[in-house]
């Protein structure tokens, strides 16, 4: 009788089991699994035997591989550029970039692969691509600062663990697709040529100098081609040989790569290093600790850079009226010029020459900004660009001055006198200076003294009271609603006080401040002010730090005349006493002049007119209300007069 199909399968399974049990090469793990199958159903045991090899392999892998933290090992490709200058803070010129690849540096697209959190992945790969980087004593990574038109580089702060791929990929670093610049940390990298790569492509004549240059070298040749014909180059060959000894002396201190025949027109690498040295000198002011010295170095570099530019010629006719002279000044500073170029000042109708003439111009400019112009530009008689209390001056809220763009002119005047070590406008409000230097207006520290309009100030001061009368509430609400602010309530009183004060000081002067900022940028002192905040007090000192000059006081003095109604004194006495006063002013320090002015008019602000009279008495006296200084006539020698004064 034939067996059924299940019986045949069972018989076959038993035979296989017996064969496996007798096999000497059966794995130990497999023999351990078979007895365990006896406690299972026949079907389960059958399945376990048939799929045992797969299960054994999985268990073997699980036992041999301990649990590990998953490591990210994705590749990262980015464009990098290795620089030679360890002080580089700007993108090098096109010529320097073209020379770097010949020294094993320059721009390349690099692919990093490895652990995202291992700093050695970046270090090893960069050293592999740029072997000379090992000589720099470490490296720093930089990126482009600001817009694509900017050439300034910003340092990527190195984490405590070092630069890693995870750090570069982090969106907070804001690298994106921008080129990463590599800067050696401790010293410059040598610019000697590593290998002379053969030129490729056909020889092509240069359309400028007619020199035949290989195709692969034409781009580099065009960067420095000055259009000199080949005949002149051959004539210059002898001179070049005579200068070989001088060039060798320079080459001892500055690495120079050897030239190939196709690079005879390329500017030597000595010029590249001179440019790098100049760049290091130009940025020296950033690391000088003393702000006065840093400002001095910055101004010297700026003036030297524009020393060959078109000179600025400032003229003033002393025979004209004060208003006409002021028009000449305003017309000069309204022109668009390179303000760092050499300055030549001329006084028409006066024999004065030399440095003193420029000092007179600078003093006159600051005096007009500080105390106002005689020109009636705003319909208010004398034109004041800044108004308010000492150390709380703010730009005047005059539409006529804004429409005339006079505050941009004022910014140019301020920066120009600062550039030539002239006097400064003093007493500006700290809140105005904060906003002027791109500070957040909402973060400006504004005090009630900063509000120049006494009527508006009195309304704002009402909000300092706990309770307001209905009339006071109506007055405050009228002002707030005219400035698009809500009416006053018990809950918003303090908030409304701050908002009204901020708008009265900053909001009403934002357009004037923007014009001042443009004027500072026109004279190119803006990088100094933004990079070195400690220099700002030098440009905008407080009133207590005002630097008075003898010329500022002497210009405002009205001297005694013969036909005055004062007490009668002979001409010799008048000339002697007034001569003593002039000598005292011309030899006094800025601090002494400030004390004299305080005694004369009551504070350290120069009025439009100072009056001197000769009188009886023992010691000099003053009438501050009438801005008059009374000098006794009995002094015979200057020492006694100086001691009394």
C-alpha positions in Angstrom: 0.0 0.0 0.0 1.5 3.3 -1.0 2.2 5.9 1.7 0.4 9.3 1.7 2.2 12.5 1.1 2.4 13.7 4.8 3.9 10.3 5.8 6.6 10.6 3.1 7.5 14.1 4.3 7.7 13.0 7.9 9.9 10.1 6.9 12.2 12.4 5.0 12.4 14.8 7.9 13.4 12.0 10.2 16.1 10.8 7.9 17.5 14.4 7.6 17.5 14.7 11.4 19.4 11.5 11.8 21.9 12.5 9.2 22.5 15.9 10.8 23.0 14.3 14.2 25.6 11.9 12.9 27.5 14.7 11.0 30.8 15.6 12.8 31.0 19.0 11.1 27.6 20.2 12.4 28.0 23.6 14.2 27.7 23.6 18.0 25.0 26.3 17.8 22.9 24.1 15.5 23.2 21.0 17.8 22.0 23.2 20.7 18.9 24.2 18.7 17.8 20.7 17.8 17.1 19.3 21.3 15.2 22.5 22.1 12.9 21.6 19.2 11.6 18.4 21.1 9.4 20.5 23.3 7.7 22.0 20.2 5.0 20.7 18.0 6.2 18.7 15.0 5.4 21.6 12.6 7.3 24.1 14.7 10.3 21.8 14.9 10.2 21.3 11.2 10.1 25.0 10.5 12.9 25.7 13.0 15.1 23.1 11.4 14.5 24.3 7.8 15.3 27.9 8.8 18.0 27.2 11.4 20.9 28.4 9.2 19.4 31.8 8.8 18.6 32.2 12.5 22.0 31.0 13.5 23.7 33.6 11.3 21.5 36.3 12.8 22.3 35.2 16.3 26.0 34.9 15.5 26.0 38.5 14.2 24.1 39.7 17.2 26.5 38.1 19.6 29.6 39.2 17.9 28.6 42.9 17.4 28.2 44.9 20.6 25.7 47.7 20.6 27.3 50.9 19.2 26.1 54.5 18.9 25.2 55.3 15.3 27.9 57.5 13.7 27.0 59.9 11.0 29.4 59.4 8.1 28.0 61.5 5.3 30.4 63.4 3.0 30.4 67.2 2.8 31.7 69.1 -0.2 32.5 72.8 0.0 34.7 75.4 -1.7 37.5 76.6 0.4 40.3 79.1 -0.2 43.6 78.9 1.7 45.3 82.3 2.2 48.9 83.0 2.9 48.6 86.1 5.2 47.9 85.2 8.8 46.4 88.7 9.4 44.2 88.8 6.4 40.8 90.3 7.1 39.7 91.1 3.5 39.4 89.0 0.3 42.7 89.4 -1.5 43.0 91.1 -4.9 42.5 89.2 -8.1 46.3 89.2 -8.7 47.0 87.7 -5.3 44.3 85.0 -5.8 45.8 84.1 -9.1 49.2 83.6 -7.6 48.1 81.5 -4.7 47.6 78.2 -6.7 51.2 78.3 -7.9 52.2 78.0 -4.3 49.9 75.1 -3.4 47.3 77.4 -1.8 44.2 79.2 -3.2 40.7 78.0 -4.0 39.7 74.4 -4.3 36.6 72.3 -3.9 37.2 69.8 -1.1 35.1 66.8 -0.1 35.2 65.8 3.6 34.1 62.4 4.8 34.0 60.9 8.2 32.6 61.5 11.7 30.7 64.8 11.8 31.8 65.4 15.3 35.5 64.6 14.8 37.6 67.8 14.4 40.5 65.8 12.9 38.4 65.0 9.8 38.7 68.7 8.7 42.2 69.2 9.9 43.6 66.1 8.2 41.8 66.8 4.9 42.9 70.4 4.8 46.5 69.5 5.5 46.2 66.8 2.7 44.9 69.4 0.2 47.2 72.3 1.4 50.4 70.7 2.9 51.9 74.2 3.6 49.1 74.8 6.1 51.2 72.8 8.6 53.7 75.6 8.7 51.1 78.1 9.9 50.9 76.9 13.4 47.2 76.1 13.2 44.4 77.7 11.1 41.3 79.8 11.3 38.1 79.6 9.2 36.5 82.8 7.9 33.5 83.7 5.8 32.4 86.8 3.8 30.9 89.5 6.0 27.8 91.2 4.8 26.7 91.5 1.1 28.4 89.9 -1.8 30.0 93.3 -2.7 31.8 93.4 0.6 35.4 92.3 0.7 35.6 92.0 4.5 36.0 88.6 6.2 34.4 87.6 9.5 36.0 85.0 11.7 34.1 81.7 12.4 34.5 81.3 16.1 36.2 78.0 16.8 34.2 75.7 19.2 35.9 74.3 22.2 36.2 70.9 20.4 37.6 72.5 17.2 36.1 72.9 13.8 33.9 69.9 12.9 31.6 69.1 10.0 28.6 69.3 12.3 29.6 72.9 13.1 30.0 73.9 9.4 26.7 72.3 8.6 24.9 74.0 11.4 22.5 76.7 10.0 23.4 79.1 12.8 26.8 79.6 11.3 25.1 81.0 8.2 27.7 79.7 5.8 25.4 78.2 3.1 27.2 78.0 -0.2 29.7 80.8 0.5 33.4 80.1 0.2 35.2 79.3 3.4 38.5 81.1 3.7 41.4 79.4 5.6 43.9 81.7 7.4 47.1 80.5 9.0 47.0 81.1 12.8 50.6 82.1 13.8 52.6 83.0 10.7 52.4 83.6 7.0 52.7 80.7 4.6 55.6 80.8 2.0 54.6 81.8 -1.5 57.4 79.9 -3.3 56.4 77.8 -6.3 56.1 74.1 -5.5 56.3 72.8 -9.0 56.6 74.1 -12.5 53.5 72.8 -14.2 53.9 72.7 -18.0 51.8 75.2 -20.0 49.1 73.7 -22.1 47.3 74.7 -25.2 48.6 76.6 -28.3 50.6 79.8 -28.1 48.5 82.9 -28.6 49.8 86.5 -29.0 48.6 89.1 -26.5 46.5 91.8 -28.1 48.0 94.4 -25.8 51.7 93.8 -25.8 51.9 91.3 -28.7 53.8 88.8 -26.5 53.2 85.1 -27.3 51.8 83.3 -24.3 50.5 79.7 -23.9 46.8 79.3 -23.9 46.6 78.2 -20.2 48.7 81.2 -19.0 46.8 83.9 -20.9 44.4 84.7 -18.1 47.2 85.2 -15.7 49.2 87.3 -18.2 46.3 89.6 -18.8 46.0 90.4 -15.1 49.4 92.2 -15.1 49.9 93.1 -18.8 50.8 96.8 -19.0 50.9 97.0 -22.8 54.7 97.2 -23.2 55.7 96.0 -26.7 58.2 93.2 -27.0 60.9 95.5 -28.4 60.9 97.6 -25.2 60.9 94.4 -23.1 64.1 93.3 -24.8 65.6 96.7 -24.2 64.7 96.5 -20.6 66.4 93.1 -20.3 69.7 94.6 -19.7 68.4 96.8 -16.9 66.7 93.8 -15.4 70.0 92.0 -15.2 71.6 95.0 -13.5 68.9 95.0 -10.9 69.2 91.3 -10.1 71.4 92.0 -7.1 68.9 94.4 -5.6 66.0 91.9 -6.3 68.0 89.1 -4.6 68.3 91.2 -1.4 64.5 91.6 -1.3 64.0 87.9 -2.1 66.0 86.9 0.9 63.3 88.3 3.2 60.2 87.7 0.9 59.7 84.4 -0.9 59.4 84.8 -4.6 58.4 82.0 -6.9 60.5 81.3 -10.0 59.2 82.6 -13.3 58.6 80.5 -16.4 59.1 81.8 -19.9 55.3 82.2 -20.2 55.2 84.4 -17.0 57.8 87.0 -17.8 55.0 89.7 -17.9 53.6 88.7 -14.5 54.2 91.1 -11.6 56.8 89.6 -9.2 55.5 88.1 -6.0 57.4 90.8 -4.1 54.6 93.2 -5.1 52.1 90.7 -3.6 53.9 90.7 -0.3 54.2 94.5 -0.3 50.4 94.5 -0.7 50.0 92.1 2.2 52.4 94.2 4.4 50.4 97.3 3.5 47.2 95.6 4.4 48.7 94.6 7.8 49.7 98.2 8.4 46.3 99.5 7.3 44.5 97.3 9.8 46.9 98.0 12.7 44.5 100.6 14.2 42.1 97.7 15.0 44.4 96.1 17.5 45.9 99.3 19.2 44.7 99.4 22.7 44.7 103.2 23.2 41.8 104.8 21.3 43.6 108.1 20.7 46.5 106.3 19.1 44.2 104.0 17.1 42.3 107.0 15.7 45.6 108.7 14.8 46.9 105.7 12.9 43.6 105.3 11.1 43.6 108.9 10.0 47.2 108.8 8.9 46.5 105.7 6.8 43.4 107.3 5.2 45.2 110.5 4.4 48.2 108.6 3.0 46.0 106.4 0.8 44.5 109.5 -0.8 47.6 111.6 -0.8 47.8 111.5 -4.6 44.2 112.4 -5.1 42.7 115.7 -6.5 43.4 118.3 -3.8 40.4 120.0 -2.1 40.7 123.8 -2.3 38.8 125.8 0.3 38.6 129.6 -0.1 37.1 132.4 2.0 37.2 136.1 1.5 37.7 137.9 4.8 36.6 141.1 3.3 33.1 139.8 2.7 30.3 139.7 5.3 29.9 136.9 7.8 26.8 135.5 5.9 28.8 135.4 2.6 31.6 133.6 4.2 29.2 131.0 5.7 27.7 130.5 2.2 31.2 129.7 0.9 31.6 127.1 3.6 28.2 125.5 3.0 28.8 125.5 -0.8 32.1 123.8 -0.4 30.8 121.0 1.8 27.7 120.4 -0.4 29.9 119.2 -3.2 30.5 115.5 -3.7 34.3 115.1 -3.3 36.9 112.6 -2.0 37.2 114.2 1.4 40.4 112.4 2.4 42.4 114.1 -0.4 44.9 116.8 0.5 43.3 120.0 1.8 44.5 123.5 0.7 43.0 126.5 2.5 43.2 130.1 1.3 42.1 133.3 3.0 41.5 135.9 0.2 42.3 139.4 1.4 44.7 138.2 4.1 48.4 137.5 4.0 48.2 134.5 6.3 49.6 131.2 5.0 50.5 127.8 6.2 49.0 125.5 8.8 47.4 128.3 10.7 45.0 129.0 7.9 43.6 125.5 8.0 43.3 125.7 11.7 41.3 128.9 11.3 38.9 127.2 8.8 38.4 124.2 11.1 37.7 126.3 14.1 35.3 128.4 12.1 33.4 125.3 10.9 33.0 123.8 14.4 32.0 127.2 15.8 29.2 127.5 13.3 28.0 123.9 14.0 28.2 124.4 17.8 26.7 127.9 18.1 24.8 128.4 14.8 25.1 130.2 11.5 24.2 133.9 11.0 22.3 132.9 7.9 18.6 132.8 8.3 17.9 129.4 6.7 14.9 128.4 8.8 13.0 131.7 9.2 14.2 131.9 12.9 16.9 134.5 12.5 20.1 132.7 13.5 20.3 129.1 12.2 21.0 126.4 14.8 21.7 122.9 13.6 21.7 121.5 17.2 19.6 122.7 20.1 19.0 121.9 23.7 20.9 121.9 26.9 24.7 121.2 27.3 25.4 117.4 26.9 21.8 117.0 25.7 22.0 118.6 22.3 19.8 117.1 19.5 19.4 118.0 15.8 17.0 120.8 15.2 13.5 119.8 14.1 13.3 122.1 11.1 11.9 121.0 7.8 13.8 123.7 6.0 17.1 122.3 7.3 16.1 118.8 6.4 15.0 119.6 2.9 18.2 121.6 2.3 20.2 118.4 3.3 22.2 120.5 5.8 22.6 117.7 8.3 24.6 115.7 5.7 26.7 118.8 5.2 27.1 118.9 9.0 28.2 115.3 9.1 30.9 116.0 6.5 32.1 119.0 8.5 32.3 117.0 11.7 34.2 114.1 10.1 36.5 116.4 8.0 37.6 118.4 11.1 38.1 115.2 13.0 40.2 113.8 10.1 42.5 116.8 10.3 42.8 116.9 14.1 40.5 119.9 14.4 38.1 120.8 17.3 34.8 118.9 17.8 31.2 119.7 18.4 30.5 118.9 22.1 27.5 118.1 24.2 25.5 115.9 21.9 22.9 113.7 23.6 24.0 110.2 24.3 20.7 108.9 22.9 21.4 110.7 19.5 24.9 109.3 19.4 23.6 105.8 20.1 21.1 105.9 17.2 23.7 107.6 15.0 26.0 104.6 15.4 23.2 102.2 14.2 21.9 101.5 17.7 18.4 100.4 18.2 16.2 103.5 18.9 14.1 101.5 21.4 17.2 100.7 23.4 18.4 104.4 23.6 18.7 105.9 27.0 16.6 109.0 26.8 16.2 111.5 29.7 13.8 114.5 30.0 16.7 116.9 29.5 17.2 115.5 26.0 13.9 117.2 24.9 14.8 120.7 23.6 11.2 121.9 23.2 10.3 123.2 26.7 6.5 123.1 25.9 6.6 119.5 24.9 8.8 118.7 27.9 6.3 120.3 30.3 3.5 118.1 28.9 5.6 115.0 29.2 6.5 115.9 32.8 2.8 115.9 33.6 2.9 112.1 33.3 5.3 111.8 36.2 2.4 112.8 38.5 0.2 110.0 40.0 -3.0 111.8 39.3 -3.9 114.1 36.4 -6.6 116.7 36.3 -9.1 116.6 33.4 -7.3 119.6 31.8 -3.9 117.8 32.1 -5.3 114.6 30.6 -6.7 116.5 27.7 -3.4 118.3 27.1 -1.4 115.0 27.2 -3.9 113.2 25.0 -3.8 115.9 22.4 -0.1 115.6 22.1 -0.1 111.7 22.1 -2.8 111.4 19.5 -1.0 113.9 17.3 1.9 111.5 17.3 -0.4 108.4 16.6 -0.2 107.3 20.3 -3.3 106.4 22.5 -4.8 108.8 25.0 -3.5 108.7 28.5 -5.2 106.3 31.0 -4.3 105.2 34.6 -2.7 102.0 33.2 -0.6 103.3 30.4 0.7 106.5 32.1 4.3 105.3 32.5 4.4 103.6 29.1 3.0 106.7 27.4 5.6 108.8 29.2 8.5 106.8 27.8 6.9 106.7 24.3 6.3 110.4 24.1 9.8 111.2 25.4 11.4 108.7 22.9 9.5 110.3 20.0 10.3 113.8 21.1 14.0 113.1 21.2 14.6 110.3 18.6 11.5 110.0 16.5 11.4 113.7 15.4 15.1 113.6 14.6 15.5 110.3 12.7 15.8 112.0 9.3 18.4 114.4 10.6 20.4 111.5 12.2 20.3 109.6 8.9 21.7 112.6 7.1 24.5 113.0 9.7 25.4 109.3 9.2 25.6 109.7 5.5 28.0 112.7 6.0 30.2 110.6 8.2 30.3 107.8 5.6 31.2 110.4 2.9 34.4 111.3 4.7 35.2 107.5 5.2 35.6 107.6 9.0 32.6 105.3 9.4 34.7 102.1 9.7 36.7 103.6 12.6 33.6 104.5 14.5 31.8 101.2 14.0 34.9 99.0 14.6 36.2 101.0 17.6 33.3 102.2 19.8 35.9 103.6 22.2 36.9 106.2 19.6 33.4 107.7 19.5 33.9 109.9 22.6 36.9 111.5 20.8 34.6 112.7 17.9 31.6 113.5 20.2 33.1 114.7 23.5 30.9 115.9 26.4 30.6 119.6 27.1 32.9 119.3 30.1 35.6 117.9 27.8 35.2 120.7 25.2 38.5 121.9 23.7 38.3 125.6 23.5 40.8 127.4 21.3 42.0 131.0 21.5 40.7 131.8 18.1 37.1 130.7 19.1 37.1 133.3 21.9 38.9 136.1 20.1 36.5 136.0 17.2 33.5 136.7 19.5 34.9 139.5 21.6 33.7 143.1 21.1 36.6 145.3 22.2 36.2 148.8 23.7 36.0 151.8 21.3 36.8 155.4 21.9 33.3 156.8 21.5 31.7 154.3 24.0 29.5 155.5 26.9 31.8 153.8 29.4 34.0 155.5 31.9 36.7 157.6 30.3 40.1 156.1 30.0 42.9 157.2 27.8 43.8 155.2 24.7 47.1 153.9 26.2 45.3 152.4 29.2 42.7 150.8 27.0 45.3 149.3 24.6 47.4 148.1 27.5 44.6 146.3 29.4 43.1 144.8 26.3 46.5 143.7 25.1 47.0 141.9 28.5 43.7 140.1 28.0 44.6 139.0 24.4 47.9 137.7 25.6 46.2 135.8 28.4 43.8 134.2 26.0 46.4 133.3 23.4 48.7 131.5 25.9 46.0 129.9 28.0 45.2 126.2 27.9 41.8 124.8 26.9 40.8 124.2 30.5 41.8 127.7 31.5 39.8 129.2 28.6 36.8 127.1 29.8 37.1 128.5 33.3 37.4 132.1 31.8 34.3 131.5 29.7 32.3 130.2 32.7 33.3 133.3 34.8 32.4 135.5 31.8 29.0 134.2 30.8 28.0 131.7 33.5 28.5 128.4 31.6 30.8 126.7 29.1 28.9 127.7 26.0 30.2 130.3 23.7 27.6 133.0 23.0 27.4 135.0 19.7 29.1 138.0 21.4 31.5 138.7 24.3 31.9 142.2 25.5 35.0 143.7 27.2 34.9 147.1 29.1 37.5 148.9 31.1 36.4 150.0 34.6 37.5 151.0 38.1 38.1 148.3 40.7 40.6 146.0 42.2 39.9 142.6 40.5 38.2 141.7 37.2 34.4 141.2 37.5 31.7 140.1 35.1 28.0 140.6 34.3 26.9 137.2 33.1 23.5 138.3 32.1 24.9 140.8 29.7 28.0 138.6 28.9 30.3 141.4 29.8 33.8 141.2 31.4 35.0 144.3 33.3 38.8 144.7 33.6 40.4 147.2 36.1 42.6 149.8 34.5 45.3 150.0 37.3 47.4 147.1 36.0 50.8 148.1 34.8 52.6 144.8 34.2 51.2 141.6 32.7 52.1 139.3 35.6 49.9 141.3 38.0 47.0 141.2 35.5 47.4 137.4 34.9 47.4 136.7 38.7 44.3 138.8 39.2 42.4 137.3 36.3 
